[in-house]
Amino acid sequence: MTRPLPPCRLARLACAALIGGSVLAWHPMAARPAHAAATAASGSYLAGQHAYREADLGAAADYMIQALAADPDNPTLLRRVLVLQIAEGRLDSLGSLARRVADLAPGDPVAALYLSLEMARQENFDGAATQLLDQPARGLMQLTRPLLLAWLLQGQGDTDAALKLLSDIRQEDGLSLLASFHSGLLLMVAGRPEEATASLEALMGRLEAPPLRLVMTLGWIYESQGKTDKARALYNSARRDQSDGRIIDLWIARLDRGQAPNPVATDVLGGLAEALYDIATGLRNDRATEAALIHAQLALHLDPGHASKILLIGDLLQDQRRWEEAIAAFRDVPDDSPYGWNAAMAIGESLNAMKRRDEAVAHFRAMSERHKDRHEALVRVGDLLRGQEKYQEAIAAYDAAMARIDQGTGANWTLYYVRGIAHERAKQWALAESDFQKALDLQPEQPLVLNYLAYSWIDQDIKLDEAHEMIERAVAQRPTDGYIVDSLGWVLYRKGRFEDAVRQLERAIELQPNDPVINDHLGDAYWQVGRRLEARFQWQRVLTLKPEDQSLIEAVDKKLKDGLPESAKRDAKRGG
């Protein structure tokens, strides 16, 4: 999906500043009504609190509305209802509620933000600006208010004042890119395309890897001015730099057909929506999910039906593990939108997260049938089947995906890697080894592949010197990866260097303490250096971690009973 320029320092201010007491700060005493209405209101409030904790925000909002009916002037209840209604996307007809919150809880930022945006929707930009300016400049409002005010100044026709305000924002730590982006967008809305072009080109020149949303905006401006060659060159350049250039491919195809681009923002409301979207994305990046969802819903309210904003809301619902609601959001993204593929993939991931894996597999298969030029859905089919230990079916899915790609492209090393894992688990070692070697041909120093291939050799007690050298290279790249450090310890063990093995395996345990195989390896190494009590402790710990591998359980049971035979030490030393 496209990403805006992310604002920084937002999450640290979000909960306390935006939501006031924060939805997370519910306490039964906080909104306790008095006298006759107490029982009904408290019961609904507690039911709402429970629904919230169960991530059922729709039910939480309904219960809080019931509590509010019994205690209509309780400012805490009023604020909770307003926040929940906005987070749920129930934004129509909230004006009366927001005004009551503003009256009973002066300075509430959510009420002020909603009321300001509603005034802007009525083109009352003076009133909208005043509503924001009347709020204390603290917390999240301190950072977001200037960006919104710049657009409201544009709504009043004062472009120069808006640009001056954005220039001031650029001095804020971490907000320079965001302010520069909106300066260019605002100039375009103001009918000054040449200045908009110069502003965004200057921003583009400052960035080593420009965000896709900046590319889209500058390309739209180029196309709007008839500079299609410049737009094409920009898209092609970005296509090489982006990990998923499929969205850009759609832009290029549209350009080839002579179709006009969808504008990023044509008016002040569009600019405000873009600002809210950018803020929401920055908050999401900093894991301030609730505050991000409020901003994303407000952005969609100003710009209804915009696919990127719907997609962001779906992503945020996924972050909250609200899978069904996320699926419903993703289904609102049109299939023919540039974001349609991402939304469809996200639906499959949500089904998988709910453990509806057969449905997820069927969904991804259907995607692969609809889009025969794309391989990603088939890869996910293979991944899900591999997770279910259906290795032959997984291999078939990977083979079908392989037929759709340029097999010599470096980025496709991952497909060889995952197919190699499936071959290895299916005990087809020759095919697995070939896939791992091909993955390394495409990505020579990839640490995951180096580790998997080398560890497989170690387990077979072959090519130990080559495996050792490969794992050393992998560890150099990922020194805090417990699994790779374990491989280093295990190859040292197999080569009979038990003291060295203990040091590495102890480090691996520190990095990955709850892995049963690593604990088993450390137990073996302790035994070989004479630390028998510690060895038995590690083996007992393996069983407490409840490994799924029955053969590991049986091996550990035997070691706890008999220890390691002397032949194990001799065999290990011969392996070196």
C-alpha positions in Angstrom: 0.0 0.0 0.0 1.1 3.6 -0.3 2.6 5.2 2.7 2.5 8.9 3.5 5.4 10.8 5.1 5.2 9.7 8.7 5.0 12.3 11.4 7.2 11.6 14.5 6.7 12.2 18.2 3.0 11.6 17.8 2.6 8.4 19.8 4.2 9.8 22.9 1.5 12.4 23.1 -1.5 10.6 21.6 -3.4 8.9 24.4 -3.2 11.5 27.1 -3.6 14.4 24.8 -6.1 13.3 22.2 -8.4 11.1 24.2 -8.1 13.1 27.4 -8.4 10.4 30.0 -8.0 7.7 27.2 -10.4 5.0 26.5 -8.0 2.7 28.1 -8.4 4.5 31.4 -11.9 3.4 32.1 -12.6 2.7 35.7 -16.0 1.8 37.2 -15.9 4.8 39.6 -15.0 7.3 37.0 -18.5 7.7 35.7 -20.6 6.4 38.6 -24.0 8.1 38.5 -25.9 9.1 41.6 -29.0 7.8 43.3 -31.8 6.0 41.4 -30.0 5.8 38.0 -26.9 4.3 39.6 -27.6 0.6 39.1 -28.7 0.9 35.4 -25.9 3.2 34.4 -23.2 1.3 36.3 -24.4 -2.0 34.8 -24.2 -0.7 31.3 -20.9 1.0 32.0 -19.4 -2.2 33.3 -20.8 -4.1 30.3 -19.3 -1.5 28.0 -16.0 -1.9 29.8 -16.0 -5.6 29.4 -16.9 -5.3 25.7 -14.1 -2.9 25.2 -11.6 -5.3 26.8 -12.9 -8.0 24.5 -12.2 -5.7 21.5 -15.9 -5.4 20.7 -15.9 -1.7 20.3 -19.3 -1.6 18.6 -20.9 -3.3 21.7 -18.9 -1.1 24.0 -20.3 2.0 22.3 -23.8 0.7 22.5 -23.5 -0.1 26.2 -22.0 3.3 26.9 -24.9 5.0 25.1 -27.2 3.1 27.5 -25.2 4.2 30.5 -25.4 7.8 29.2 -29.2 7.6 28.9 -29.3 7.0 32.6 -26.8 9.8 33.4 -26.9 12.2 30.5 -24.7 14.9 31.9 -21.8 12.8 33.0 -18.8 14.3 31.1 -16.8 11.1 31.4 -19.5 9.0 29.8 -20.1 11.7 27.1 -16.4 11.6 26.2 -16.3 7.8 26.1 -19.3 7.6 23.8 -17.9 10.3 21.5 -14.5 8.6 21.2 -16.0 5.1 20.6 -18.5 6.4 18.1 -15.8 8.0 16.0 -13.5 5.0 16.3 -16.3 2.8 15.1 -16.9 5.1 12.1 -20.3 6.2 13.3 -19.6 9.9 12.5 -23.0 11.1 11.2 -25.1 13.2 13.6 -22.5 13.4 16.3 -22.6 17.2 16.4 -25.0 17.5 19.3 -22.9 15.0 21.3 -19.7 16.7 20.5 -21.1 20.1 21.6 -22.3 18.6 24.9 -18.8 17.2 25.5 -17.3 20.6 24.6 -19.6 22.3 27.0 -19.2 19.9 29.9 -15.5 19.1 29.3 -13.9 22.3 28.0 -10.7 21.7 26.2 -11.6 18.1 25.1 -9.5 17.6 21.9 -11.7 15.0 20.3 -14.8 17.1 20.5 -12.9 20.2 19.3 -11.5 18.3 16.3 -14.8 16.8 15.3 -16.6 20.1 15.6 -13.9 21.9 13.6 -14.0 19.4 10.8 -17.8 19.6 10.7 -17.6 23.4 10.3 -15.1 22.8 7.5 -17.5 20.5 5.8 -20.0 23.3 5.8 -17.2 25.6 4.4 -17.2 27.6 7.6 -13.4 27.7 7.6 -13.3 30.8 9.9 -15.3 29.0 12.6 -13.3 25.8 12.1 -10.1 27.6 12.7 -11.4 29.3 15.7 -12.6 26.0 17.2 -9.1 24.6 17.0 -7.4 27.8 18.1 -9.5 27.9 21.3 -8.0 24.6 22.3 -4.9 24.4 24.5 -1.8 23.9 22.4 -0.5 20.8 24.3 0.0 17.2 23.6 -0.9 15.8 20.3 -2.9 18.9 19.5 0.3 20.8 19.7 1.7 18.9 16.7 -1.4 18.3 14.6 -3.3 21.6 15.0 -0.8 23.6 12.9 -1.1 21.2 10.0 -4.9 21.3 10.1 -4.9 25.1 10.6 -2.7 25.6 7.5 -5.5 23.9 5.4 -8.2 26.0 7.1 -6.2 29.1 6.3 -6.2 28.0 2.7 -10.0 27.5 3.0 -10.1 31.2 4.0 -8.2 32.1 0.8 -4.9 33.0 2.6 -2.4 30.7 0.9 0.6 32.7 1.9 -0.3 32.5 5.6 -1.0 28.8 5.2 2.5 28.3 3.7 4.1 30.4 6.4 2.5 28.2 9.1 3.7 25.1 7.3 7.2 26.6 7.1 7.1 27.1 10.9 6.1 23.4 11.3 9.2 22.4 9.3 11.3 23.6 12.2 9.7 21.0 14.5 11.8 17.9 15.1 10.6 15.1 12.8 7.9 17.1 11.1 9.9 18.7 8.3 9.1 16.1 5.6 5.4 16.1 6.5 5.2 19.9 6.3 7.1 20.0 3.1 4.8 17.4 1.5 1.7 19.4 2.5 3.2 22.6 1.3 3.4 21.1 -2.2 -0.1 19.7 -2.0 -1.5 23.0 -0.7 0.1 24.9 -3.6 -1.5 22.6 -6.1 -4.9 23.1 -4.5 -4.3 26.8 -4.5 -3.8 26.7 -8.3 -0.1 27.2 -8.3 1.1 24.0 -10.0 4.6 25.3 -11.0 5.4 26.2 -7.4 3.9 22.9 -6.2 6.1 21.0 -8.7 9.2 22.9 -7.5 8.4 22.3 -3.9 7.8 18.5 -4.2 10.8 18.1 -6.6 13.0 19.7 -3.9 11.6 17.3 -1.3 12.1 14.4 -3.6 15.7 15.3 -4.0 16.3 15.2 -0.3 15.1 11.6 0.1 17.1 8.5 -0.8 13.9 6.4 -1.0 10.8 8.6 -1.5 7.6 7.3 -0.1 5.1 6.0 -2.6 2.6 8.7 -1.7 5.0 11.4 -2.6 5.7 9.8 -5.9 2.0 9.5 -6.5 1.4 13.2 -5.7 4.2 14.5 -7.8 3.2 12.2 -10.7 -0.4 13.5 -10.5 0.9 17.1 -10.7 3.1 16.2 -13.7 0.2 14.6 -15.5 -2.2 17.4 -14.6 0.2 19.8 -16.4 0.5 17.4 -19.4 4.1 16.4 -18.5 3.4 12.7 -19.1 7.0 11.9 -20.0 8.2 13.3 -16.7 5.5 11.3 -14.9 6.5 8.1 -16.7 10.1 8.6 -15.8 9.2 9.3 -12.2 7.1 6.1 -12.0 9.7 4.0 -13.7 12.4 5.2 -11.3 10.2 4.6 -8.3 9.3 1.1 -9.7 12.9 0.1 -9.3 13.1 1.4 -5.7 9.9 0.0 -4.3 9.7 -3.5 -2.7 6.2 -3.9 -4.2 6.0 -2.0 -7.5 2.7 -3.4 -8.5 0.8 -0.3 -7.6 3.1 1.8 -9.7 2.6 -0.8 -12.6 -1.1 0.1 -12.4 -0.3 3.8 -12.6 1.9 3.2 -15.7 -0.7 1.1 -17.3 -3.3 3.8 -16.7 -0.9 6.4 -18.2 -0.5 4.1 -21.2 -4.2 4.0 -21.7 -4.4 7.8 -21.6 -6.6 7.8 -18.5 -6.3 10.8 -16.1 -5.0 10.0 -12.5 -7.1 10.3 -9.5 -6.2 13.5 -7.8 -4.6 13.4 -4.3 -6.6 16.4 -3.1 -8.5 19.0 -5.2 -9.8 21.1 -2.4 -9.4 22.0 1.3 -11.4 19.0 2.5 -9.2 16.7 0.5 -6.2 18.4 2.1 -7.6 18.0 5.6 -8.3 14.4 4.9 -4.8 13.8 3.6 -3.4 15.5 6.8 -5.5 13.3 9.0 -4.5 10.2 7.0 -0.8 11.1 7.4 -1.2 11.7 11.1 -3.1 8.4 11.5 -0.3 6.5 9.7 2.4 8.1 11.8 0.5 7.1 14.9 0.1 3.6 13.7 3.8 3.3 13.0 4.3 4.3 16.7 1.7 1.8 17.8 -0.8 4.4 19.0 -3.6 2.4 17.4 -6.6 3.9 19.0 -5.6 7.5 18.3 -4.7 6.4 14.8 -8.1 4.9 14.2 -9.8 8.1 15.3 -7.8 10.1 12.8 -8.3 7.5 10.1 -12.1 7.5 10.5 -12.2 11.3 10.5 -10.1 11.3 7.3 -12.5 8.9 5.6 -15.5 11.0 6.8 -14.0 14.0 4.9 -13.1 11.9 1.9 -15.7 9.1 1.7 -14.9 6.0 -0.3 -11.2 6.7 -0.7 -9.5 3.3 -0.9 -6.3 4.1 0.8 -8.1 5.4 3.9 -10.4 2.3 4.0 -7.3 0.1 3.8 -5.6 1.9 6.7 -8.7 1.5 8.8 -8.7 -2.2 8.0 -5.0 -2.4 8.9 -5.7 -0.7 12.2 -8.6 -3.1 13.0 -6.2 -6.0 12.3 -3.7 -4.4 14.7 -6.5 -4.6 17.3 -7.1 -8.2 16.4 -10.7 -7.3 15.3 -10.5 -9.7 12.4 -14.2 -9.8 11.3 -14.4 -6.0 11.3 -11.2 -5.8 9.4 -12.5 -8.1 6.8 -15.6 -6.0 6.4 -13.4 -2.9 5.9 -11.2 -4.6 3.4 -14.2 -5.7 1.4 -15.1 -2.1 0.9 -12.0 -1.6 -1.2 -12.9 -2.0 -4.8 -11.2 -4.8 -6.6 -10.1 -2.5 -9.5 -8.5 0.0 -7.1 -4.7 0.1 -6.9 -5.3 -1.1 -3.4 -7.6 -3.9 -4.2 -4.9 -6.6 -4.2 -3.5 -5.5 -0.8 -7.0 -5.5 0.6 -7.7 -9.0 -0.7 -4.4 -10.3 0.7 -5.3 -8.8 4.0 -8.7 -10.6 4.0 -6.8 -13.9 3.7 -4.5 -13.0 6.5 -7.4 -12.2 8.7 -9.0 -15.5 8.0 -5.8 -17.3 8.9 -5.5 -15.3 12.1 -8.9 -16.5 13.1 -7.6 -20.1 12.4 -10.1 -20.4 9.5 -7.2 -21.8 7.5 -9.2 -23.8 5.0 -11.1 -20.6 4.1 -7.9 -18.7 3.9 -6.4 -21.3 1.5 -9.5 -21.2 -0.6 -9.5 -17.4 -0.6 -5.8 -17.2 -1.8 -6.5 -19.9 -4.4 -9.4 -17.8 -5.8 -7.1 -14.7 -5.9 -4.5 -16.6 -7.8 -7.2 -17.7 -10.4 -8.4 -14.1 -10.8 -4.9 -12.7 -11.1 -2.9 -15.2 -13.2 0.0 -12.7 -13.6 0.7 -12.6 -9.8 2.3 -15.3 -7.7 2.0 -13.9 -4.1 -1.4 -15.6 -3.3 0.0 -19.0 -4.4 3.0 -18.5 -2.1 0.6 -17.9 0.8 -1.2 -21.1 -0.1 2.1 -22.9 0.1 2.9 -21.2 3.4 -0.4 -22.2 5.0 -0.2 -25.7 3.7 3.4 -26.1 4.9 2.2 -24.8 8.3 -0.3 -27.7 8.4 2.5 -30.1 7.5 0.9 -30.8 4.1 4.3 -30.6 2.5 3.5 -32.1 -0.9 0.5 -29.8 -1.4 2.7 -26.9 -0.3 5.3 -27.8 -2.9 2.7 -28.0 -5.6 1.6 -24.5 -4.7 5.1 -23.2 -4.7 5.8 -24.9 -8.0 2.7 -23.1 -9.5 4.0 -19.8 -8.1 7.4 -20.4 -9.5 5.9 -20.8 -13.0 4.7 -17.2 -12.7 7.9 -15.4 -11.8 11.2 -14.5 -13.4 13.3 -17.2 -11.7 16.5 -15.3 -12.1 15.4 -12.2 -10.2 17.2 -11.7 -6.9 14.0 -10.7 -5.1 12.6 -14.2 -5.7 15.1 -15.9 -3.4 12.4 -16.2 -0.8 10.3 -18.6 -3.0 13.3 -21.0 -3.4 13.9 -20.7 0.3 10.3 -21.6 1.4 10.1 -24.4 -1.2 13.4 -25.7 0.0 12.0 -25.9 3.5 8.9 -27.8 2.2 11.2 -30.2 0.3 13.4 -30.7 3.4 10.4 -31.4 5.6 9.1 -33.9 3.0 12.4 -35.7 3.2 13.3 -34.7 -0.3 16.8 -33.5 0.6 18.3 -33.4 -2.9 15.5 -31.1 -4.1 15.7 -29.0 -0.9 19.5 -28.5 -1.2 19.1 -27.5 -4.8 16.5 -24.8 -3.8 18.7 -23.5 -1.0 21.7 -23.3 -3.3 19.6 -21.4 -5.9 18.4 -19.0 -3.2 22.0 -18.3 -2.3 22.8 -17.8 -6.0 20.2 -15.0 -6.1 21.0 -13.6 -2.6 24.5 -14.9 -1.8 24.8 -13.7 1.9 21.2 -14.2 3.0 21.6 -15.2 6.6 18.3 -17.2 6.9 19.3 -19.4 3.9 22.9 -19.7 5.1 21.7 -20.9 8.5 19.0 -23.3 7.2 21.3 -25.0 4.7 24.2 -25.2 7.1 22.1 -26.5 9.9 20.7 -29.2 7.6 24.2 -30.3 6.8 25.1 -30.3 10.5 22.0 -32.5 11.3 23.2 -34.9 8.6 26.8 -34.7 10.0 28.1 -33.7 6.6 30.1 -30.7 5.3 30.8 -29.5 8.8 33.6 -27.2 7.9 31.6 -25.6 5.1 28.6 -25.4 7.4 30.6 -23.8 10.2 32.0 -21.1 7.8 28.5 -20.3 6.5 27.0 -20.0 10.0 29.8 -17.7 11.1 28.8 -15.4 8.2 25.2 -15.6 9.2 26.0 -14.8 12.8 28.1 -11.8 11.7 25.0 -10.4 10.1 22.5 -11.3 12.8 24.3 -11.6 16.1 21.2 -11.4 18.2 19.2 -14.1 16.4 19.0 -17.0 18.9 18.4 -19.6 16.3 21.4 -18.7 14.2 23.6 -18.6 17.3 22.3 -22.0 18.3 23.4 -23.3 14.9 26.9 -22.0 15.6 26.9 -23.8 19.0 25.6 -27.0 17.4 28.2 -27.1 14.7 30.9 -26.6 17.3 29.3 -29.5 19.3 29.3 -31.7 16.3 33.0 -30.9 15.7 33.8 -32.0 19.3 34.6 -28.4 20.5 32.3 -28.8 23.5 33.5 -25.9 25.7 33.1 -23.5 22.7 29.7 -25.0 22.0 28.6 -24.4 25.6 29.5 -20.7 25.3 27.6 -20.2 22.1 24.6 -22.3 23.2 24.3 -20.3 26.5 24.2 -17.2 24.4 21.5 -18.7 22.2 19.4 -19.5 25.3 19.7 -15.9 26.5 18.4 -14.8 23.1 15.8 -17.5 22.7 15.0 -18.9 26.2 11.8 -20.8 25.4 12.9 -22.9 22.4 12.9 -26.6 23.3 15.6 -27.6 20.7 18.1 -24.9 21.9 17.5 -26.1 25.5 18.1 -29.7 24.4 21.3 -28.7 22.6 22.6 -26.9 25.7 21.8 -29.9 27.8 23.8 -32.2 25.5 26.8 -29.7 25.6 26.7 -29.5 29.4 26.7 -33.3 29.6 29.8 -33.5 27.4 31.8 -31.1 29.6 30.8 -32.9 32.8 28.1 -30.5 34.0 25.6 -33.3 34.5 23.1 -31.7 36.9 22.8 -28.7 34.6 22.4 -31.0 31.6 19.4 -32.8 33.3 17.9 -29.4 34.2 18.0 -28.3 30.6 16.5 -31.6 29.4 13.7 -31.3 32.0 13.1 -27.7 30.8 12.6 -29.1 27.3 9.6 -31.1 28.5 8.1 -28.1 30.4 8.2 -26.2 27.1 5.8 -28.8 25.6 7.6 -29.4 22.3 5.4 -30.6 19.4 8.0 -33.0 18.1 7.3 -36.4 19.6 10.7 -37.7 18.7 12.3 -34.9 20.7 10.2 -35.8 23.7 11.2 -39.5 23.4 14.9 -38.6 23.0 14.8 -36.3 26.1 13.0 -38.9 28.2 15.8 -41.4 27.3 18.6 -38.9 28.1 16.9 -38.1 31.5 17.0 -41.8 32.3 20.3 -42.8 30.9 22.3 -39.7 30.1 24.4 -39.5 26.9 26.4 -42.6 26.0 30.2 -42.3 25.7 29.8 -43.0 22.0 28.0 -39.7 21.5 31.3 -37.9 22.4 33.4 -40.1 20.2 30.9 -39.6 17.3 30.9 -35.9 17.7 34.7 -35.7 17.7 34.8 -37.9 14.5 32.4 -35.4 12.9 35.1 -32.7 13.1 
